[in-house]
Amino acid sequence: MPQKPLATSAAPRRFVFVLVEGFTMLSFAGAVDALRIANRAAGRRVYEWVIMGEGGQTATASSGPSFNLDSDLDEVRRDDTVVICSGVNVQANCTPKLLSWLRREARRGAQIAGLCTAAYIIAKAGLLKDKRATIHWENHDSFAEEFDDVHLTKRIFVSDGGVMTAAGGTSSIDLMLKIIADDHGEDIANIVADQQIYTSIRTDRDTQRLSVPTRIGVRHPKLSDVIQKMEANIEEPISPSILAADVGMSTRQLERLFRRYLNRSPKRYYMELRLQKARNLLMQTDMSVINVALACGFSSPSHFSKCYRSHYDTTPYRERGSHAAKGGA
């Protein structure tokens, strides 16, 4: 690897990684390793980092391993970049102490970033009001329901008004590569990407999820268009006849298309999309079952409960109770 020192002799930029219980290890590891490799590529220490967390002892990743922390939630430097790392069950691990500390450090001038589900914590602290942000796609619906003052996107990462959010998984690498490029140039960022075998660097214009054709394993333009319309209209479902007309087909042709490629009717497929969103809302929010039903296009709780039980073999109430009993894991 080239070890050409940078011309600048500025002090290293420091990142403060805050590990929240249940954090996603991939996001954290990808971010830290990008900084480590940047130091090698630069030929000197251009980045340094510390790991903090509530209690100052250990934090456990969602996959099981525990990490020793450098300190409790102590005061940071004004030019630090604070990176909140969270994952599963973020609501339960979003504590008053963490929120108070985050607000204080933001007021003191620290730049704030969040990986995976950490946008929830940043929004709960009031630091995303009227700002653009992103969060892992699985938490998108619940976040949108709770924080209507945040301009939520489905981008890989977003930077707005001094607050950065990344959607999780490998998106933390994309965010770090953008930071490294801004700080030290594209050449250093490209060396880091090459070392991570990261062959396709994404930007803040890229979206999180695979395209519809890739997700369903079918490349049919009209089928993809219909599914995109379904996904965008969960609260107020569109009838199959209108969906068919929108793509220039008859209802019968649409039925045959879904049967051929997805082995189910358009109505069934649409119902499964709505029930999946309902399950996410039940698991991730405190919304009442009635409000979850309305948010997913069901006109009555009884109809919602009947459909939910038919698909998941349990009721919405039992689903939520079982999830709570397991500690939201």
Sequence and secondary structure as in RCSB ss.txt:
>XXXX:A:sequence
MPQKPLATSAAPRRFVFVLVEGFTMLSFAGAVDALRIANRAAGRRVYEWVIMGEGGQTATASSGPSFNLDSDLDE
VRRDDTVVICSGVNVQANCTPKLLSWLRREARRGAQIAGLCTAAYIIAKAGLLKDKRATIHWENHDSFAEEFDDV
HLTKRIFVSDGGVMTAAGGTSSIDLMLKIIADDHGEDIANIVADQQIYTSIRTDRDTQRLSVPTRIGVRHPKLSD
VIQKMEANIEEPISPSILAADVGMSTRQLERLFRRYLNRSPKRYYMELRLQKARNLLMQTDMSVINVALACGFSS
PSHFSKCYRSHYDTTPYRERGSHAAKGGA
>XXXX:A:secstr
      S     EEEEEEE TTB HHHHHHHHHHHHHHHHHHTS  EEEEEE TTSSEEEBTTS EEE SBSS  
  TT EEEEE BTTTTTT  HHHHHHHHHHHHTT EEEEETTHHHHHHHTT  TT EEE  GGGHHHHHHH TTS
EEE BSEEEETTEEEE STTHHHHHHHHHHHHHH HHHHHHHHHHTT  S   TTSBSS  HHHHHT   HHHHH
HHHHHHH SSS   HHHHHHHTT  HHHHHHHHHHHHSS HHHHHHHHHHHHHHHHHHH    HHHHHHHTT S 
HHHHHHHHHHHHSS HHHHHHHHHHTTT 
